[in-house]
Amino acid sequence: MTTASIISNLENRVFNRRRWVIGIFAVVTVFMAYSATKLGIDASFSKNLPLKHEYMQTFIKHGRIFG
């Protein structure tokens, strides 16, 4: 089987079922749009620090006292 015949076969399958293909893309698009509404930005200072590191534990321990 040559590359041209594989592409031709795939092309025929896709275009003969174009309503199904468009429907699948529409469902995927709606799902992604719904999932995008659940995204949020949270770039807090503590998330960027290695909190298990020895220096950071000392900083947290004394930061409560000294502010």
mmCIF file of the N, C-alpha and C atoms, coordinates in Angstrom:
data_MODEL
# 
_entry.id   MODEL 
# 
loop_
_atom_site.group_PDB 
_atom_site.id 
_atom_site.type_symbol 
_atom_site.label_atom_id 
_atom_site.label_alt_id 
_atom_site.label_comp_id 
_atom_site.label_asym_id 
_atom_site.label_entity_id 
_atom_site.label_seq_id 
_atom_site.pdbx_PDB_ins_code 
_atom_site.Cartn_x 
_atom_site.Cartn_y 
_atom_site.Cartn_z 
_atom_site.occupancy 
_atom_site.B_iso_or_equiv 
_atom_site.pdbx_formal_charge 
_atom_site.auth_seq_id 
_atom_site.auth_comp_id 
_atom_site.auth_asym_id 
_atom_site.auth_atom_id 
_atom_site.pdbx_PDB_model_num 
ATOM 1   N N  . MET A 1 1  ? 0.853   -1.179 0.000  1.00 0.00 ? 1  MET A N  1 
ATOM 2   C CA . MET A 1 1  ? 0.000   0.000  0.000  1.00 0.00 ? 1  MET A CA 1 
ATOM 3   C C  . MET A 1 1  ? 0.895   1.236  0.000  1.00 0.00 ? 1  MET A C  1 
ATOM 4   N N  . THR A 1 2  ? 0.646   2.126  -0.924 1.00 0.00 ? 2  THR A N  1 
ATOM 5   C CA . THR A 1 2  ? 1.471   3.324  -1.027 1.00 0.00 ? 2  THR A CA 1 
ATOM 6   C C  . THR A 1 2  ? 0.903   4.435  -0.159 1.00 0.00 ? 2  THR A C  1 
ATOM 7   N N  . THR A 1 3  ? 1.709   5.443  0.024  1.00 0.00 ? 3  THR A N  1 
ATOM 8   C CA . THR A 1 3  ? 1.289   6.584  0.838  1.00 0.00 ? 3  THR A CA 1 
ATOM 9   C C  . THR A 1 3  ? 0.103   7.290  0.202  1.00 0.00 ? 3  THR A C  1 
ATOM 10  N N  . ALA A 1 4  ? 0.115   7.397  -1.112 1.00 0.00 ? 4  ALA A N  1 
ATOM 11  C CA . ALA A 1 4  ? -0.984  8.068  -1.813 1.00 0.00 ? 4  ALA A CA 1 
ATOM 12  C C  . ALA A 1 4  ? -2.299  7.320  -1.622 1.00 0.00 ? 4  ALA A C  1 
ATOM 13  N N  . SER A 1 5  ? -2.260  6.000  -1.652 1.00 0.00 ? 5  SER A N  1 
ATOM 14  C CA . SER A 1 5  ? -3.506  5.235  -1.475 1.00 0.00 ? 5  SER A CA 1 
ATOM 15  C C  . SER A 1 5  ? -4.009  5.314  -0.035 1.00 0.00 ? 5  SER A C  1 
ATOM 16  N N  . ILE A 1 6  ? -3.086  5.383  0.926  1.00 0.00 ? 6  ILE A N  1 
ATOM 17  C CA . ILE A 1 6  ? -3.493  5.526  2.332  1.00 0.00 ? 6  ILE A CA 1 
ATOM 18  C C  . ILE A 1 6  ? -4.165  6.874  2.546  1.00 0.00 ? 6  ILE A C  1 
ATOM 19  N N  . ILE A 1 7  ? -3.563  7.927  1.984  1.00 0.00 ? 7  ILE A N  1 
ATOM 20  C CA . ILE A 1 7  ? -4.136  9.267  2.118  1.00 0.00 ? 7  ILE A CA 1 
ATOM 21  C C  . ILE A 1 7  ? -5.481  9.340  1.419  1.00 0.00 ? 7  ILE A C  1 
ATOM 22  N N  . SER A 1 8  ? -5.580  8.758  0.241  1.00 0.00 ? 8  SER A N  1 
ATOM 23  C CA . SER A 1 8  ? -6.846  8.751  -0.499 1.00 0.00 ? 8  SER A CA 1 
ATOM 24  C C  . SER A 1 8  ? -7.924  8.003  0.282  1.00 0.00 ? 8  SER A C  1 
ATOM 25  N N  . ASN A 1 9  ? -7.567  6.876  0.866  1.00 0.00 ? 9  ASN A N  1 
ATOM 26  C CA . ASN A 1 9  ? -8.517  6.091  1.665  1.00 0.00 ? 9  ASN A CA 1 
ATOM 27  C C  . ASN A 1 9  ? -8.987  6.886  2.879  1.00 0.00 ? 9  ASN A C  1 
ATOM 28  N N  . LEU A 1 10 ? -8.062  7.528  3.568  1.00 0.00 ? 10 LEU A N  1 
ATOM 29  C CA . LEU A 1 10 ? -8.408  8.344  4.737  1.00 0.00 ? 10 LEU A CA 1 
ATOM 30  C C  . LEU A 1 10 ? -9.283  9.520  4.330  1.00 0.00 ? 10 LEU A C  1 
ATOM 31  N N  . GLU A 1 11 ? -8.937  10.142 3.222  1.00 0.00 ? 11 GLU A N  1 
ATOM 32  C CA . GLU A 1 11 ? -9.727  11.267 2.721  1.00 0.00 ? 11 GLU A CA 1 
ATOM 33  C C  . GLU A 1 11 ? -11.162 10.840 2.429  1.00 0.00 ? 11 GLU A C  1 
ATOM 34  N N  . ASN A 1 12 ? -11.328 9.716  1.785  1.00 0.00 ? 12 ASN A N  1 
ATOM 35  C CA . ASN A 1 12 ? -12.680 9.225  1.482  1.00 0.00 ? 12 ASN A CA 1 
ATOM 36  C C  . ASN A 1 12 ? -13.464 8.920  2.750  1.00 0.00 ? 12 ASN A C  1 
ATOM 37  N N  . ARG A 1 13 ? -12.811 8.319  3.731  1.00 0.00 ? 13 ARG A N  1 
ATOM 38  C CA . ARG A 1 13 ? -13.504 8.002  4.988  1.00 0.00 ? 13 ARG A CA 1 
ATOM 39  C C  . ARG A 1 13 ? -13.956 9.270  5.714  1.00 0.00 ? 13 ARG A C  1 
ATOM 40  N N  . VAL A 1 14 ? -13.092 10.281 5.753  1.00 0.00 ? 14 VAL A N  1 
ATOM 41  C CA . VAL A 1 14 ? -13.419 11.524 6.457  1.00 0.00 ? 14 VAL A CA 1 
ATOM 42  C C  . VAL A 1 14 ? -14.538 12.269 5.743  1.00 0.00 ? 14 VAL A C  1 
ATOM 43  N N  . PHE A 1 15 ? -14.416 12.419 4.432  1.00 0.00 ? 15 PHE A N  1 
ATOM 44  C CA . PHE A 1 15 ? -15.403 13.212 3.706  1.00 0.00 ? 15 PHE A CA 1 
ATOM 45  C C  . PHE A 1 15 ? -16.733 12.485 3.537  1.00 0.00 ? 15 PHE A C  1 
ATOM 46  N N  . ASN A 1 16 ? -16.727 11.179 3.561  1.00 0.00 ? 16 ASN A N  1 
ATOM 47  C CA . ASN A 1 16 ? -17.996 10.449 3.498  1.00 0.00 ? 16 ASN A CA 1 
ATOM 48  C C  . ASN A 1 16 ? -18.750 10.499 4.819  1.00 0.00 ? 16 ASN A C  1 
ATOM 49  N N  . ARG A 1 17 ? -18.061 10.791 5.885  1.00 0.00 ? 17 ARG A N  1 
ATOM 50  C CA . ARG A 1 17 ? -18.677 10.886 7.217  1.00 0.00 ? 17 ARG A CA 1 
ATOM 51  C C  . ARG A 1 17 ? -18.488 12.286 7.786  1.00 0.00 ? 17 ARG A C  1 
ATOM 52  N N  . ARG A 1 18 ? -18.612 13.304 6.946  1.00 0.00 ? 18 ARG A N  1 
ATOM 53  C CA . ARG A 1 18 ? -18.286 14.673 7.378  1.00 0.00 ? 18 ARG A CA 1 
ATOM 54  C C  . ARG A 1 18 ? -19.203 15.167 8.485  1.00 0.00 ? 18 ARG A C  1 
ATOM 55  N N  . ARG A 1 19 ? -20.447 14.746 8.516  1.00 0.00 ? 19 ARG A N  1 
ATOM 56  C CA . ARG A 1 19 ? -21.344 15.184 9.605  1.00 0.00 ? 19 ARG A CA 1 
ATOM 57  C C  . ARG A 1 19 ? -20.876 14.638 10.949 1.00 0.00 ? 19 ARG A C  1 
ATOM 58  N N  . TRP A 1 20 ? -20.433 13.390 10.954 1.00 0.00 ? 20 TRP A N  1 
ATOM 59  C CA . TRP A 1 20 ? -19.919 12.808 12.195 1.00 0.00 ? 20 TRP A CA 1 
ATOM 60  C C  . TRP A 1 20 ? -18.637 13.523 12.634 1.00 0.00 ? 20 TRP A C  1 
ATOM 61  N N  . VAL A 1 21 ? -17.770 13.807 11.675 1.00 0.00 ? 21 VAL A N  1 
ATOM 62  C CA . VAL A 1 21 ? -16.504 14.476 11.990 1.00 0.00 ? 21 VAL A CA 1 
ATOM 63  C C  . VAL A 1 21 ? -16.774 15.871 12.558 1.00 0.00 ? 21 VAL A C  1 
ATOM 64  N N  . ILE A 1 22 ? -17.666 16.618 11.919 1.00 0.00 ? 22 ILE A N  1 
ATOM 65  C CA . ILE A 1 22 ? -18.008 17.953 12.417 1.00 0.00 ? 22 ILE A CA 1 
ATOM 66  C C  . ILE A 1 22 ? -18.668 17.853 13.789 1.00 0.00 ? 22 ILE A C  1 
ATOM 67  N N  . GLY A 1 23 ? -19.521 16.863 13.992 1.00 0.00 ? 23 GLY A N  1 
ATOM 68  C CA . GLY A 1 23 ? -20.172 16.666 15.290 1.00 0.00 ? 23 GLY A CA 1 
ATOM 69  C C  . GLY A 1 23 ? -19.173 16.367 16.395 1.00 0.00 ? 23 GLY A C  1 
ATOM 70  N N  . ILE A 1 24 ? -18.207 15.520 16.087 1.00 0.00 ? 24 ILE A N  1 
ATOM 71  C CA . ILE A 1 24 ? -17.181 15.177 17.086 1.00 0.00 ? 24 ILE A CA 1 
ATOM 72  C C  . ILE A 1 24 ? -16.365 16.418 17.446 1.00 0.00 ? 24 ILE A C  1 
ATOM 73  N N  . PHE A 1 25 ? -15.961 17.191 16.432 1.00 0.00 ? 25 PHE A N  1 
ATOM 74  C CA . PHE A 1 25 ? -15.212 18.421 16.714 1.00 0.00 ? 25 PHE A CA 1 
ATOM 75  C C  . PHE A 1 25 ? -16.046 19.418 17.505 1.00 0.00 ? 25 PHE A C  1 
ATOM 76  N N  . ALA A 1 26 ? -17.357 19.489 17.222 1.00 0.00 ? 26 ALA A N  1 
ATOM 77  C CA . ALA A 1 26 ? -18.228 20.404 17.960 1.00 0.00 ? 26 ALA A CA 1 
ATOM 78  C C  . ALA A 1 26 ? -18.329 19.988 19.425 1.00 0.00 ? 26 ALA A C  1 
ATOM 79  N N  . VAL A 1 27 ? -18.478 18.693 19.680 1.00 0.00 ? 27 VAL A N  1 
ATOM 80  C CA . VAL A 1 27 ? -18.568 18.209 21.061 1.00 0.00 ? 27 VAL A CA 1 
ATOM 81  C C  . VAL A 1 27 ? -17.259 18.469 21.806 1.00 0.00 ? 27 VAL A C  1 
ATOM 82  N N  . VAL A 1 28 ? -16.140 18.214 21.158 1.00 0.00 ? 28 VAL A N  1 
ATOM 83  C CA . VAL A 1 28 ? -14.834 18.458 21.792 1.00 0.00 ? 28 VAL A CA 1 
ATOM 84  C C  . VAL A 1 28 ? -14.657 19.949 22.075 1.00 0.00 ? 28 VAL A C  1 
ATOM 85  N N  . THR A 1 29 ? -15.088 20.805 21.147 1.00 0.00 ? 29 THR A N  1 
ATOM 86  C CA . THR A 1 29 ? -14.974 22.247 21.339 1.00 0.00 ? 29 THR A CA 1 
ATOM 87  C C  . THR A 1 29 ? -15.827 22.720 22.514 1.00 0.00 ? 29 THR A C  1 
ATOM 88  N N  . VAL A 1 30 ? -17.037 22.208 22.616 1.00 0.00 ? 30 VAL A N  1 
ATOM 89  C CA . VAL A 1 30 ? -17.912 22.589 23.733 1.00 0.00 ? 30 VAL A CA 1 
ATOM 90  C C  . VAL A 1 30 ? -17.311 22.119 25.054 1.00 0.00 ? 30 VAL A C  1 
ATOM 91  N N  . PHE A 1 31 ? -16.774 20.909 25.082 1.00 0.00 ? 31 PHE A N  1 
ATOM 92  C CA . PHE A 1 31 ? -16.147 20.401 26.307 1.00 0.00 ? 31 PHE A CA 1 
ATOM 93  C C  . PHE A 1 31 ? -14.954 21.258 26.709 1.00 0.00 ? 31 PHE A C  1 
ATOM 94  N N  . MET A 1 32 ? -14.123 21.627 25.742 1.00 0.00 ? 32 MET A N  1 
ATOM 95  C CA . MET A 1 32 ? -12.959 22.465 26.068 1.00 0.00 ? 32 MET A CA 1 
ATOM 96  C C  . MET A 1 32 ? -13.373 23.856 26.520 1.00 0.00 ? 32 MET A C  1 
ATOM 97  N N  . ALA A 1 33 ? -14.414 24.411 25.916 1.00 0.00 ? 33 ALA A N  1 
ATOM 98  C CA . ALA A 1 33 ? -14.904 25.729 26.341 1.00 0.00 ? 33 ALA A CA 1 
ATOM 99  C C  . ALA A 1 33 ? -15.435 25.656 27.764 1.00 0.00 ? 33 ALA A C  1 
ATOM 100 N N  . TYR A 1 34 ? -16.149 24.589 28.094 1.00 0.00 ? 34 TYR A N  1 
ATOM 101 C CA . TYR A 1 34 ? -16.646 24.413 29.456 1.00 0.00 ? 34 TYR A CA 1 
ATOM 102 C C  . TYR A 1 34 ? -15.480 24.258 30.434 1.00 0.00 ? 34 TYR A C  1 
ATOM 103 N N  . SER A 1 35 ? -14.479 23.477 30.058 1.00 0.00 ? 35 SER A N  1 
ATOM 104 C CA . SER A 1 35 ? -13.320 23.279 30.933 1.00 0.00 ? 35 SER A CA 1 
ATOM 105 C C  . SER A 1 35 ? -12.537 24.578 31.117 1.00 0.00 ? 35 SER A C  1 
ATOM 106 N N  . ALA A 1 36 ? -12.514 25.421 30.108 1.00 0.00 ? 36 ALA A N  1 
ATOM 107 C CA . ALA A 1 36 ? -11.786 26.688 30.205 1.00 0.00 ? 36 ALA A CA 1 
ATOM 108 C C  . ALA A 1 36 ? -12.425 27.628 31.216 1.00 0.00 ? 36 ALA A C  1 
ATOM 109 N N  . THR A 1 37 ? -13.717 27.473 31.472 1.00 0.00 ? 37 THR A N  1 
ATOM 110 C CA . THR A 1 37 ? -14.364 28.338 32.461 1.00 0.00 ? 37 THR A CA 1 
ATOM 111 C C  . THR A 1 37 ? -13.932 27.983 33.879 1.00 0.00 ? 37 THR A C  1 
ATOM 112 N N  . LYS A 1 38 ? -13.362 26.809 34.074 1.00 0.00 ? 38 LYS A N  1 
ATOM 113 C CA . LYS A 1 38 ? -12.935 26.364 35.410 1.00 0.00 ? 38 LYS A CA 1 
ATOM 114 C C  . LYS A 1 38 ? -11.501 26.755 35.734 1.00 0.00 ? 38 LYS A C  1 
ATOM 115 N N  . LEU A 1 39 ? -10.793 27.354 34.779 1.00 0.00 ? 39 LEU A N  1 
ATOM 116 C CA . LEU A 1 39 ? -9.399  27.735 35.006 1.00 0.00 ? 39 LEU A CA 1 
ATOM 117 C C  . LEU A 1 39 ? -9.303  28.961 35.901 1.00 0.00 ? 39 LEU A C  1 
ATOM 118 N N  . GLY A 1 40 ? -8.244  29.019 36.658 1.00 0.00 ? 40 GLY A N  1 
ATOM 119 C CA . GLY A 1 40 ? -8.013  30.166 37.520 1.00 0.00 ? 40 GLY A CA 1 
ATOM 120 C C  . GLY A 1 40 ? -6.536  30.434 37.673 1.00 0.00 ? 40 GLY A C  1 
ATOM 121 N N  . ILE A 1 41 ? -6.199  31.651 37.982 1.00 0.00 ? 41 ILE A N  1 
ATOM 122 C CA . ILE A 1 41 ? -4.805  32.034 38.174 1.00 0.00 ? 41 ILE A CA 1 
ATOM 123 C C  . ILE A 1 41 ? -4.537  32.140 39.666 1.00 0.00 ? 41 ILE A C  1 
ATOM 124 N N  . ASP A 1 42 ? -3.510  31.445 40.107 1.00 0.00 ? 42 ASP A N  1 
ATOM 125 C CA . ASP A 1 42 ? -3.119  31.503 41.516 1.00 0.00 ? 42 ASP A CA 1 
ATOM 126 C C  . ASP A 1 42 ? -1.601  31.463 41.591 1.00 0.00 ? 42 ASP A C  1 
ATOM 127 N N  . ALA A 1 43 ? -0.996  32.622 41.637 1.00 0.00 ? 43 ALA A N  1 
ATOM 128 C CA . ALA A 1 43 ? 0.467   32.720 41.685 1.00 0.00 ? 43 ALA A CA 1 
ATOM 129 C C  . ALA A 1 43 ? 0.883   33.291 43.040 1.00 0.00 ? 43 ALA A C  1 
ATOM 130 N N  . SER A 1 44 ? 0.496   32.626 44.095 1.00 0.00 ? 44 SER A N  1 
ATOM 131 C CA . SER A 1 44 ? 0.826   33.124 45.423 1.00 0.00 ? 44 SER A CA 1 
ATOM 132 C C  . SER A 1 44 ? 2.330   32.968 45.706 1.00 0.00 ? 44 SER A C  1 
ATOM 133 N N  . PHE A 1 45 ? 2.801   33.760 46.616 1.00 0.00 ? 45 PHE A N  1 
ATOM 134 C CA . PHE A 1 45 ? 4.227   33.784 46.949 1.00 0.00 ? 45 PHE A CA 1 
ATOM 135 C C  . PHE A 1 45 ? 4.692   32.437 47.488 1.00 0.00 ? 45 PHE A C  1 
ATOM 136 N N  . SER A 1 46 ? 3.892   31.802 48.327 1.00 0.00 ? 46 SER A N  1 
ATOM 137 C CA . SER A 1 46 ? 4.318   30.551 48.964 1.00 0.00 ? 46 SER A CA 1 
ATOM 138 C C  . SER A 1 46 ? 4.399   29.392 47.973 1.00 0.00 ? 46 SER A C  1 
ATOM 139 N N  . LYS A 1 47 ? 3.677   29.469 46.860 1.00 0.00 ? 47 LYS A N  1 
ATOM 140 C CA . LYS A 1 47 ? 3.746   28.389 45.878 1.00 0.00 ? 47 LYS A CA 1 
ATOM 141 C C  . LYS A 1 47 ? 5.044   28.417 45.080 1.00 0.00 ? 47 LYS A C  1 
ATOM 142 N N  . ASN A 1 48 ? 5.749   29.527 45.108 1.00 0.00 ? 48 ASN A N  1 
ATOM 143 C CA . ASN A 1 48 ? 6.991   29.654 44.365 1.00 0.00 ? 48 ASN A CA 1 
ATOM 144 C C  . ASN A 1 48 ? 8.219   29.361 45.217 1.00 0.00 ? 48 ASN A C  1 
ATOM 145 N N  . LEU A 1 49 ? 8.023   28.970 46.451 1.00 0.00 ? 49 LEU A N  1 
ATOM 146 C CA . LEU A 1 49 ? 9.132   28.730 47.363 1.00 0.00 ? 49 LEU A CA 1 
ATOM 147 C C  . LEU A 1 49 ? 9.294   27.237 47.638 1.00 0.00 ? 49 LEU A C  1 
ATOM 148 N N  . PRO A 1 50 ? 10.525  26.777 47.796 1.00 0.00 ? 50 PRO A N  1 
ATOM 149 C CA . PRO A 1 50 ? 10.746  25.378 48.184 1.00 0.00 ? 50 PRO A CA 1 
ATOM 150 C C  . PRO A 1 50 ? 10.525  25.228 49.695 1.00 0.00 ? 50 PRO A C  1 
ATOM 151 N N  . LEU A 1 51 ? 9.301   25.014 50.110 1.00 0.00 ? 51 LEU A N  1 
ATOM 152 C CA . LEU A 1 51 ? 8.942   25.054 51.527 1.00 0.00 ? 51 LEU A CA 1 
ATOM 153 C C  . LEU A 1 51 ? 9.582   23.943 52.362 1.00 0.00 ? 51 LEU A C  1 
ATOM 154 N N  . LYS A 1 52 ? 10.073  22.892 51.735 1.00 0.00 ? 52 LYS A N  1 
ATOM 155 C CA . LYS A 1 52 ? 10.702  21.809 52.501 1.00 0.00 ? 52 LYS A CA 1 
ATOM 156 C C  . LYS A 1 52 ? 12.193  22.043 52.717 1.00 0.00 ? 52 LYS A C  1 
ATOM 157 N N  . HIS A 1 53 ? 12.727  23.102 52.125 1.00 0.00 ? 53 HIS A N  1 
ATOM 158 C CA . HIS A 1 53 ? 14.146  23.407 52.297 1.00 0.00 ? 53 HIS A CA 1 
ATOM 159 C C  . HIS A 1 53 ? 14.388  23.936 53.709 1.00 0.00 ? 53 HIS A C  1 
ATOM 160 N N  . GLU A 1 54 ? 15.554  23.624 54.249 1.00 0.00 ? 54 GLU A N  1 
ATOM 161 C CA . GLU A 1 54 ? 15.901  23.988 55.626 1.00 0.00 ? 54 GLU A CA 1 
ATOM 162 C C  . GLU A 1 54 ? 15.808  25.502 55.860 1.00 0.00 ? 54 GLU A C  1 
ATOM 163 N N  . TYR A 1 55 ? 16.311  26.295 54.930 1.00 0.00 ? 55 TYR A N  1 
ATOM 164 C CA . TYR A 1 55 ? 16.286  27.757 55.093 1.00 0.00 ? 55 TYR A CA 1 
ATOM 165 C C  . TYR A 1 55 ? 14.852  28.288 55.071 1.00 0.00 ? 55 TYR A C  1 
ATOM 166 N N  . MET A 1 56 ? 14.041  27.711 54.230 1.00 0.00 ? 56 MET A N  1 
ATOM 167 C CA . MET A 1 56 ? 12.657  28.180 54.139 1.00 0.00 ? 56 MET A CA 1 
ATOM 168 C C  . MET A 1 56 ? 11.866  27.803 55.385 1.00 0.00 ? 56 MET A C  1 
ATOM 169 N N  . GLN A 1 57 ? 12.137  26.660 55.959 1.00 0.00 ? 57 GLN A N  1 
ATOM 170 C CA . GLN A 1 57 ? 11.459  26.282 57.206 1.00 0.00 ? 57 GLN A CA 1 
ATOM 171 C C  . GLN A 1 57 ? 11.844  27.238 58.327 1.00 0.00 ? 57 GLN A C  1 
ATOM 172 N N  . THR A 1 58 ? 13.100  27.650 58.364 1.00 0.00 ? 58 THR A N  1 
ATOM 173 C CA . THR A 1 58 ? 13.538  28.634 59.352 1.00 0.00 ? 58 THR A CA 1 
ATOM 174 C C  . THR A 1 58 ? 12.857  29.971 59.105 1.00 0.00 ? 58 THR A C  1 
ATOM 175 N N  . PHE A 1 59 ? 12.767  30.367 57.832 1.00 0.00 ? 59 PHE A N  1 
ATOM 176 C CA . PHE A 1 59 ? 12.095  31.616 57.476 1.00 0.00 ? 59 PHE A CA 1 
ATOM 177 C C  . PHE A 1 59 ? 10.633  31.599 57.912 1.00 0.00 ? 59 PHE A C  1 
ATOM 178 N N  . ILE A 1 60 ? 9.948   30.502 57.676 1.00 0.00 ? 60 ILE A N  1 
ATOM 179 C CA . ILE A 1 60 ? 8.539   30.397 58.062 1.00 0.00 ? 60 ILE A CA 1 
ATOM 180 C C  . ILE A 1 60 ? 8.396   30.405 59.585 1.00 0.00 ? 60 ILE A C  1 
ATOM 181 N N  . LYS A 1 61 ? 9.272   29.702 60.266 1.00 0.00 ? 61 LYS A N  1 
ATOM 182 C CA . LYS A 1 61 ? 9.228   29.608 61.729 1.00 0.00 ? 61 LYS A CA 1 
ATOM 183 C C  . LYS A 1 61 ? 9.397   31.000 62.347 1.00 0.00 ? 61 LYS A C  1 
ATOM 184 N N  . HIS A 1 62 ? 10.397  31.766 61.903 1.00 0.00 ? 62 HIS A N  1 
ATOM 185 C CA . HIS A 1 62 ? 10.662  33.075 62.487 1.00 0.00 ? 62 HIS A CA 1 
ATOM 186 C C  . HIS A 1 62 ? 9.810   34.182 61.850 1.00 0.00 ? 62 HIS A C  1 
ATOM 187 N N  . GLY A 1 63 ? 9.268   33.916 60.667 1.00 0.00 ? 63 GLY A N  1 
ATOM 188 C CA . GLY A 1 63 ? 8.431   34.895 60.005 1.00 0.00 ? 63 GLY A CA 1 
ATOM 189 C C  . GLY A 1 63 ? 7.128   35.133 60.759 1.00 0.00 ? 63 GLY A C  1 
ATOM 190 N N  . ARG A 1 64 ? 6.662   34.106 61.441 1.00 0.00 ? 64 ARG A N  1 
ATOM 191 C CA . ARG A 1 64 ? 5.445   34.257 62.264 1.00 0.00 ? 64 ARG A CA 1 
ATOM 192 C C  . ARG A 1 64 ? 5.699   35.170 63.457 1.00 0.00 ? 64 ARG A C  1 
ATOM 193 N N  . ILE A 1 65 ? 6.901   35.151 63.970 1.00 0.00 ? 65 ILE A N  1 
ATOM 194 C CA . ILE A 1 65 ? 7.247   35.973 65.138 1.00 0.00 ? 65 ILE A CA 1 
ATOM 195 C C  . ILE A 1 65 ? 7.533   37.404 64.718 1.00 0.00 ? 65 ILE A C  1 
ATOM 196 N N  . PHE A 1 66 ? 8.356   37.573 63.678 1.00 0.00 ? 66 PHE A N  1 
ATOM 197 C CA . PHE A 1 66 ? 8.806   38.910 63.281 1.00 0.00 ? 66 PHE A CA 1 
ATOM 198 C C  . PHE A 1 66 ? 7.966   39.542 62.174 1.00 0.00 ? 66 PHE A C  1 
ATOM 199 N N  . GLY A 1 67 ? 7.100   38.789 61.551 1.00 0.00 ? 67 GLY A N  1 
ATOM 200 C CA . GLY A 1 67 ? 6.214   39.365 60.529 1.00 0.00 ? 67 GLY A CA 1 
ATOM 201 C C  . GLY A 1 67 ? 6.833   39.507 59.176 1.00 0.00 ? 67 GLY A C  1 
# 
